[in-house]
Amino acid sequence: MDITTVFFFLAIIVGTLAITYSAAKRTSTPHDFYAAGNRLTGMQNGLAIAGDYMSAASFLGITGAIGIYGFDGFFYSLGFLVSYLVILFMVAEPLHNLGKYTLADSIIQRFDSKRLRGVIAMTNILITIFYMIAQLVGAGALIHLLLDVDYRSAVFIVGSLMTTFVLFGGMIAASWVQIIKAILLLSGTLIVCLIVLSRFDWSLVAMFDHVTNATPYGINILYPGNQFENPFDTISLHLALILGTAGLPHILVRFFTVRDAIETRRSVMNATWMIGAFYLMTFVLGFGAISFVGWDAIRAAEFGGNLTVPMLARALGGEFLMAYVSAVAFATILAVVTGLVMSASSAFAHDFYSHIVRGGSSSESEQFLAAKCSAVAVGAISILIAIGGQKMNVAILVALTFAVAASANLPLILFTLYWRRFTAGGAICGVICGLLSSLFLVIVSPNVMDPVHGLIRTEPWFPLTNPGIVSIPLGFLGAVIGTYCSPRQCDEKRFDGVLLQAHTGIRWQDPDQ
């Protein structure tokens, strides 16, 4: 344990707690707690979205995947980046114009169904927990390496901190933690990349030439096929990454923290530029790790390659640079898990408790209490599951989460916004089909079933590591079949009103209500 490492980690913890203390004084209503009072600007929210999105999977997992598999690892970066085009052109502004705090708020503008709201809320809580597990695995690995803290204790520490941020600071605290973390992450990544490139006299060609001689793959390290030998696996991964972002609850709730559709558009555009710059730098980190850490050392390290970035920082700048980069990674994890807990607690307190259990009549104090209790429950469940998944690569964990989000939420969102015939019954059927099919295929895939290293020691029933190529079409198919098999429930006048509100922001009121 190094004194510099301790200093950086304590600075991150003290700084985030100070932000939470300041935010707590400005969080006095559910509107402040759930949506930061709509006070964020497009630039601030863009930074917060980037902070939410550039997670442990991005900083730790993708670099490790590139360091082990080369170009195949860079597929994650490409998919994560391109996904924001789907959000920008099809999802962001309509959801902002329709919703208030959560995804269910937007969908219920068209379907007045408590059952549908409950299904959406529970599905989003599950997706959030899956995503949070990946972040906690990365946090446990990082703290174990740097502070020599037991992995289980490290996961518990991070889980306790994230729950504290949400309990007292709400969305305001989560947003500012993410903003500061995004700035630290971009600057830290840039510093390491510049050091790597300087060692090759600022020549990418020289770096590529060196990498081709530093691994058993040879020149193939620059080509796909080292990790994904099955082309359907590659297609499945890309479908999940590109389409899954538009269904992630903690990203969707960010559209409700700004005042209007113009700021929503600015948020997504600013986030896309920042995220794009970051992901373009990941291949420099990965190839730099091969060059200065060594391919064998990356593969031999614990935690599935998730410690590649700290190892690279140590090789380039000693203990000081490793401590700084690791503290940035720690801040990354804290910010993301805070946003995830915020999203899950909002779904439970606002959608499930306030609108289903209490029928929309709960007081502000009741909603606050429900949100805080749900934050504690979500944190505890995620911690327990993360303790058992410490050897899985976090980029793979997140890719699976994206498949679930794309299969369950994306058909619901797109059909609600753009299909006139869509019904509440079809919405429920689509969500359930997408959720169950993706979860089942993950369980019977090589990620879980493996004769040697799997949680279930048997041959996998499903050959692909990512289920998106099957589960996403099943989600859309379930929504279509459910629509045509359910009674004729489509109110075309209501659809026209919702369509008007979604694309113009003009508030529409159902004349029958």
C-alpha positions in Angstrom: 0.0 0.0 0.0 1.4 3.4 -1.1 0.8 6.7 0.7 0.1 8.3 -2.7 -2.6 5.8 -3.4 -4.3 6.3 -0.1 -4.2 10.0 -0.6 -5.9 9.9 -4.0 -8.6 7.5 -2.9 -9.3 9.5 0.2 -9.5 12.7 -1.9 -12.1 11.0 -4.1 -14.2 9.9 -1.2 -14.0 13.2 0.7 -14.8 15.1 -2.5 -17.8 13.0 -3.4 -19.1 13.2 0.2 -18.7 17.0 0.1 -20.8 17.1 -3.2 -23.4 15.0 -1.5 -23.6 17.3 1.5 -24.0 20.3 -0.7 -26.6 18.6 -2.9 -28.6 17.4 0.2 -29.3 21.1 1.1 -30.8 21.6 -2.4 -32.9 18.5 -2.4 -36.1 19.3 -0.7 -38.8 17.9 -3.1 -39.3 14.7 -5.1 -38.7 16.9 -8.2 -35.2 17.7 -6.9 -34.6 14.1 -5.9 -35.7 12.4 -9.1 -34.8 15.0 -11.8 -32.4 17.6 -10.2 -35.2 20.1 -10.5 -34.7 20.2 -14.3 -31.9 22.7 -13.6 -29.0 21.1 -15.6 -27.9 22.7 -18.8 -27.2 20.8 -22.0 -23.4 20.9 -21.4 -23.7 19.9 -17.7 -26.1 17.0 -18.6 -23.9 16.0 -21.5 -21.0 15.6 -19.1 -23.2 13.8 -16.7 -24.4 11.4 -19.4 -20.8 10.8 -20.5 -19.9 10.2 -16.9 -22.8 7.7 -16.5 -21.8 5.9 -19.7 -18.0 5.8 -19.5 -18.1 3.1 -16.8 -15.8 0.6 -15.3 -16.6 -1.6 -18.4 -15.2 1.1 -20.6 -12.1 2.1 -18.7 -11.1 -1.2 -17.2 -12.9 -3.9 -19.2 -12.5 -2.7 -22.8 -8.8 -1.9 -22.3 -8.4 -5.4 -20.9 -10.3 -7.0 -23.8 -8.2 -5.0 -26.4 -5.0 -6.0 -24.5 -5.9 -9.7 -24.7 -7.8 -10.0 -28.0 -6.8 -6.9 -30.0 -9.4 -5.6 -32.5 -12.1 -7.8 -31.1 -11.9 -5.9 -27.9 -12.3 -2.6 -29.8 -15.7 -3.9 -31.0 -17.0 -2.9 -27.6 -15.9 0.7 -28.1 -17.4 0.9 -31.5 -20.8 -0.4 -30.4 -20.9 1.8 -27.3 -20.2 4.9 -29.4 -22.6 4.2 -32.4 -25.4 3.5 -30.0 -25.8 7.2 -29.2 -27.0 7.9 -32.8 -30.0 5.7 -32.1 -30.7 7.8 -28.9 -30.1 11.1 -30.7 -32.4 10.5 -33.7 -35.1 8.3 -32.3 -35.4 8.4 -28.5 -34.1 11.4 -26.5 -36.4 14.2 -27.3 -39.7 12.2 -27.5 -39.0 10.6 -24.1 -38.2 14.0 -22.6 -41.4 15.6 -24.0 -43.5 12.8 -22.7 -42.0 11.9 -19.3 -41.3 13.4 -16.0 -39.0 11.2 -13.9 -38.8 7.7 -15.4 -39.3 5.7 -18.6 -42.7 4.4 -17.3 -43.9 8.1 -17.1 -43.3 8.4 -20.8 -44.9 5.1 -21.8 -48.0 5.7 -19.6 -48.8 8.9 -21.5 -50.1 6.5 -24.2 -51.3 3.5 -22.1 -53.1 4.2 -18.9 -52.2 0.8 -17.3 -51.0 0.2 -13.8 -50.0 -3.3 -14.8 -47.7 -2.0 -17.6 -46.2 0.6 -15.3 -45.4 -2.2 -12.8 -43.8 -4.4 -15.4 -41.7 -1.6 -16.7 -40.6 -0.6 -13.2 -39.6 -4.2 -12.2 -37.8 -4.8 -15.5 -35.8 -1.6 -15.1 -34.8 -2.5 -11.6 -33.5 -5.9 -12.8 -31.5 -4.3 -15.6 -30.1 -1.8 -13.2 -28.9 -4.5 -10.8 -27.3 -6.4 -13.7 -25.4 -3.3 -14.8 -24.4 -2.5 -11.2 -22.9 -5.9 -10.7 -20.3 -5.2 -13.4 -19.3 -1.9 -11.8 -18.9 -3.5 -8.4 -16.8 -6.3 -9.8 -14.4 -3.7 -11.2 -14.4 -1.7 -8.0 -13.6 -4.8 -5.9 -10.7 -5.8 -8.2 -9.3 -2.2 -8.2 -9.3 -1.7 -4.5 -8.0 -5.2 -3.8 -5.0 -4.5 -6.0 -4.2 -1.0 -4.7 -5.0 -1.0 -1.1 -4.7 -4.8 -0.4 -8.3 -4.8 0.9 -10.2 -8.1 0.7 -12.4 -8.2 -2.4 -15.6 -8.7 -0.5 -14.8 -5.8 1.8 -13.9 -3.6 -1.2 -17.3 -4.3 -2.8 -19.1 -3.6 0.5 -17.2 -0.2 0.8 -18.2 0.9 -2.7 -21.8 -0.3 -2.3 -22.1 1.6 1.0 -20.7 4.8 -0.5 -23.1 4.7 -3.6 -26.1 4.1 -1.3 -25.1 7.1 0.9 -24.9 9.4 -2.2 -28.4 8.6 -3.2 -29.9 8.6 0.2 -28.8 12.2 0.9 -28.1 13.9 -2.4 -30.5 12.4 -4.9 -30.1 13.3 -8.6 -28.3 16.5 -7.9 -25.5 14.7 -6.1 -25.4 11.9 -8.7 -25.2 14.5 -11.6 -22.3 16.5 -10.1 -20.4 13.4 -9.1 -20.7 12.2 -12.8 -19.7 15.6 -14.2 -16.5 15.7 -12.2 -15.8 12.1 -12.9 -16.2 12.6 -16.6 -13.6 15.4 -16.6 -11.2 13.3 -14.5 -11.6 10.3 -16.7 -11.1 12.1 -20.0 -8.1 14.0 -18.7 -6.6 10.8 -17.2 -7.1 8.8 -20.3 -5.6 11.5 -22.4 -2.5 11.7 -20.2 -1.8 8.0 -20.5 -2.4 7.9 -24.2 0.0 10.8 -24.8 2.7 9.0 -22.8 2.1 5.8 -24.8 2.3 7.6 -28.1 5.4 9.5 -27.1 7.2 6.2 -26.5 6.6 5.4 -30.2 7.6 8.9 -31.4 3.9 9.8 -32.0 3.5 7.2 -34.7 0.5 4.9 -34.7 2.1 2.8 -37.4 5.1 2.2 -35.2 2.8 1.1 -32.3 0.9 -1.2 -34.6 4.2 -2.8 -35.9 5.4 -3.4 -32.3 2.1 -4.9 -31.2 2.0 -7.4 -34.1 5.3 -8.8 -32.8 4.3 -8.8 -29.1 1.5 -11.5 -29.1 1.0 -15.0 -30.4 -1.7 -13.6 -32.8 0.9 -11.8 -34.9 -0.6 -9.6 -37.5 -4.0 -11.0 -36.7 -4.1 -8.9 -33.5 -5.2 -6.1 -35.8 -8.0 -8.1 -37.3 -11.3 -9.5 -35.9 -11.7 -13.2 -35.0 -9.4 -13.7 -32.0 -12.3 -13.6 -29.4 -15.3 -14.0 -31.6 -14.6 -16.9 -34.0 -18.3 -17.2 -34.8 -19.5 -14.3 -37.0 -23.0 -14.5 -35.5 -21.4 -13.8 -32.1 -20.0 -10.6 -33.5 -23.3 -9.5 -35.0 -25.1 -10.4 -31.8 -22.7 -8.3 -29.7 -23.1 -5.3 -32.0 -26.9 -5.5 -32.0 -26.9 -5.5 -28.2 -24.4 -2.6 -27.8 -25.9 -0.4 -30.5 -29.6 -1.0 -29.5 -29.1 -1.6 -25.8 -28.1 2.0 -24.8 -31.5 3.3 -25.8 -33.1 0.9 -23.2 -30.8 1.5 -20.3 -32.8 3.1 -17.4 -30.0 5.1 -15.9 -29.3 6.8 -19.3 -33.0 7.4 -20.0 -33.7 9.2 -16.7 -30.9 11.7 -17.7 -33.3 13.2 -20.3 -35.6 14.4 -17.6 -33.0 16.6 -15.8 -33.0 19.4 -18.3 -35.8 22.0 -18.9 -36.7 21.4 -22.6 -36.2 19.4 -25.7 -33.5 21.8 -27.0 -31.3 21.1 -24.0 -32.0 17.4 -24.3 -30.7 17.5 -27.8 -27.6 19.4 -26.7 -27.1 16.9 -23.9 -26.9 14.0 -26.3 -24.8 15.8 -28.8 -22.2 16.9 -26.2 -22.2 13.5 -24.7 -21.6 11.9 -28.1 -18.5 14.0 -28.8 -17.0 13.3 -25.4 -17.8 9.6 -25.5 -16.4 9.4 -29.0 -13.1 11.0 -28.0 -12.8 8.6 -25.1 -13.5 5.4 -27.0 -11.1 6.3 -29.7 -8.4 6.4 -27.0 -9.2 2.9 -25.7 -7.3 1.2 -28.5 -4.2 3.2 -27.6 -4.5 2.1 -24.0 -5.0 -1.6 -25.0 -2.1 -1.7 -27.5 0.0 0.3 -25.1 -0.6 -2.3 -22.4 0.5 -5.1 -24.8 3.7 -3.1 -25.5 4.7 -2.1 -22.0 2.9 -4.5 -19.7 3.1 -7.6 -21.9 0.5 -9.9 -23.4 1.4 -12.7 -21.1 1.2 -10.5 -18.0 -2.2 -9.2 -19.0 -3.6 -12.7 -19.4 -2.0 -13.9 -16.2 -3.4 -11.1 -14.1 -6.5 -11.7 -11.9 -10.0 -10.4 -12.5 -10.3 -11.2 -16.3 -8.1 -8.4 -17.6 -9.9 -5.7 -15.7 -6.6 -4.4 -14.1 -4.9 -3.7 -17.4 -5.1 0.1 -17.1 -3.5 0.3 -13.7 -0.8 -2.1 -14.8 -0.1 0.1 -17.8 0.0 3.2 -15.7 2.5 1.6 -13.3 4.7 0.5 -16.3 4.7 4.0 -17.7 4.9 6.3 -14.7 5.5 4.2 -11.6 3.4 4.1 -8.5 2.3 7.7 -8.7 0.7 7.5 -12.1 -0.9 4.1 -11.2 -2.4 5.7 -8.1 -3.8 8.6 -10.0 -5.3 6.4 -12.8 -6.7 4.0 -10.3 -8.3 6.8 -8.3 -9.9 8.0 -11.6 -11.2 4.5 -12.2 -12.5 4.5 -8.6 -14.3 7.8 -9.2 -15.7 6.3 -12.4 -17.2 3.4 -10.6 -18.6 5.5 -7.8 -20.3 7.9 -10.2 -21.8 5.1 -12.3 -23.1 3.0 -9.5 -24.6 6.2 -7.9 -26.6 6.8 -11.1 -27.7 3.2 -11.2 -29.0 3.2 -7.6 -30.7 6.5 -8.4 -32.5 5.0 -11.4 -33.5 1.9 -9.5 -34.8 3.8 -6.5 -36.8 6.1 -8.7 -38.4 3.2 -10.5 -39.5 1.6 -7.3 -40.5 4.7 -5.3 -42.1 6.7 -8.1 -43.5 4.0 -10.4 -44.2 1.0 -8.2 -44.9 2.5 -4.7 -46.4 5.9 -5.5 -48.5 5.0 -8.5 -49.4 1.3 -8.0 -49.4 0.7 -4.3 -50.6 4.1 -3.3 -52.6 4.9 -6.5 -50.8 8.2 -7.0 -51.8 9.6 -3.7 -48.6 9.2 -1.7 -47.2 12.2 0.1 -43.7 13.7 -0.6 -42.4 12.3 2.6 -43.7 8.8 1.8 -42.0 8.9 -1.7 -38.7 10.0 -0.1 -38.8 7.1 2.4 -39.7 4.6 -0.3 -36.9 5.8 -2.5 -34.3 5.6 0.3 -35.5 2.1 1.3 -35.3 0.9 -2.3 -31.8 2.3 -2.7 -30.6 0.3 0.3 -32.3 -2.9 -1.0 -30.9 -2.5 -4.5 -27.4 -1.8 -3.1 -27.5 -4.9 -0.8 -28.7 -7.2 -3.6 -26.0 -6.0 -6.0 -23.3 -6.3 -3.5 -24.2 -9.9 -2.7 -24.3 -10.9 -6.3 -21.1 -9.0 -7.2 -19.1 -10.9 -4.6 -19.6 -14.2 -6.6 -18.7 -12.7 -10.0 -15.2 -11.3 -9.3 -13.5 -13.3 -12.1 -15.8 -12.2 -15.0 -14.6 -9.5 -17.4 -16.8 -6.4 -16.7 -17.1 -5.5 -20.4 -18.7 -8.9 -21.1 -21.1 -8.4 -18.1 -22.1 -5.0 -19.4 -22.6 -6.4 -23.0 -25.0 -8.9 -21.6 -26.9 -6.2 -19.7 -27.2 -4.3 -23.0 -28.7 -7.3 -24.6 -31.4 -7.5 -21.9 -32.1 -3.7 -22.2 -32.3 -3.9 -26.0 -34.6 -7.0 -25.8 -37.0 -5.7 -23.2 -37.1 -1.9 -23.4 -36.3 -0.9 -27.0 -39.4 -2.6 -28.6 -41.5 -1.0 -25.9 -40.1 2.5 -26.6 -40.1 2.4 -30.4 -43.5 0.9 -30.8 -45.0 3.3 -28.2 -43.6 6.3 -30.2 -44.1 5.1 -33.8 -46.7 2.3 -34.1 -50.4 3.4 -34.1 -51.8 -0.1 -33.6 -49.7 -0.9 -30.5 -51.6 -1.8 -27.4 -50.9 -2.1 -23.7 -51.2 -5.9 -23.9 -48.6 -5.9 -26.6 -46.3 -3.7 -24.5 -46.5 -6.1 -21.6 -45.9 -9.1 -23.8 -43.0 -7.5 -25.5 -41.2 -6.5 -22.3 -41.7 -10.0 -20.7 -40.7 -11.9 -23.9 -37.5 -9.8 -24.3 -36.6 -10.0 -20.6 -37.1 -13.7 -20.2 -35.6 -14.8 -23.5 -32.4 -12.7 -22.9 -32.0 -14.0 -19.3 -32.6 -17.6 -20.3 -30.1 -17.4 -23.2 -27.5 -15.9 -21.0 -27.9 -18.7 -18.5 -27.6 -21.4 -21.1 -24.7 -19.6 -23.0 -21.0 -20.3 -22.6 -20.8 -17.4 -20.1 -22.5 -19.5 -17.5 -22.4 -23.1 -18.9 -18.8 -24.3 -19.4 -17.4 -27.8 -18.6 -14.3 -26.4 -17.1 -14.7 -22.8 -15.8 -18.5 -22.2 -15.9 -20.8 -21.6 -13.0 -22.7 -24.6 -14.4 -20.2 -27.3 -15.4 -21.8 -28.6 -18.5 -21.8 -28.0 -22.3 -23.7 -24.8 -23.2 -27.1 -25.2 -24.8 -26.8 -21.9 -26.6 -23.6 -21.5 -28.6 -23.3 -17.6 -28.6 -21.8 -15.6 -25.8 -24.2 -12.8 -26.4 -28.0 -13.5 -26.9 -28.9 -10.2 -28.7 -29.3 -11.7 -32.2 -32.0 -14.0 -30.9 -33.5 -12.2 -27.9 -33.9 -8.7 -29.5 -36.1 -10.1 -32.4 -38.0 -12.1 -29.8 -38.8 -8.9 -27.9 -40.1 -7.2 -31.0 -42.0 -10.4 -32.0 -43.6 -10.7 -28.6 -44.8 -7.1 -28.8 -46.3 -7.7 -32.2 -48.0 -11.0 -31.3 -49.2 -9.5 -28.0 -50.8 -6.6 -29.8 -52.7 -8.7 -32.3 -53.8 -11.2 -29.8 -55.0 -8.7 -27.2 -58.4 -7.0 -27.5 -58.6 -4.0 -29.7 -57.4 -1.4 -27.2 -55.7 1.2 -29.5 -57.1 4.7 -29.1 -56.0 6.4 -32.3 -56.9 9.8 -31.0 -54.8 9.3 -28.0 -51.9 8.1 -30.2 -52.2 11.3 -32.3 -52.0 13.4 -29.2 -49.0 11.5 -27.8 -47.3 11.8 -31.1 -47.8 15.5 -31.2 -46.5 15.9 -27.7 -43.5 13.6 -28.3 -42.2 15.6 -31.3 -43.2 19.1 -30.4 -43.4 19.3 -26.6 -46.9 20.6 -26.7 -48.7 19.1 -23.8 -51.7 17.0 -24.7 -54.5 16.2 -22.4 -56.8 13.2 -23.0 -60.3 14.6 -23.3 -61.8 11.5 -21.7 -59.8 12.1 -18.5 
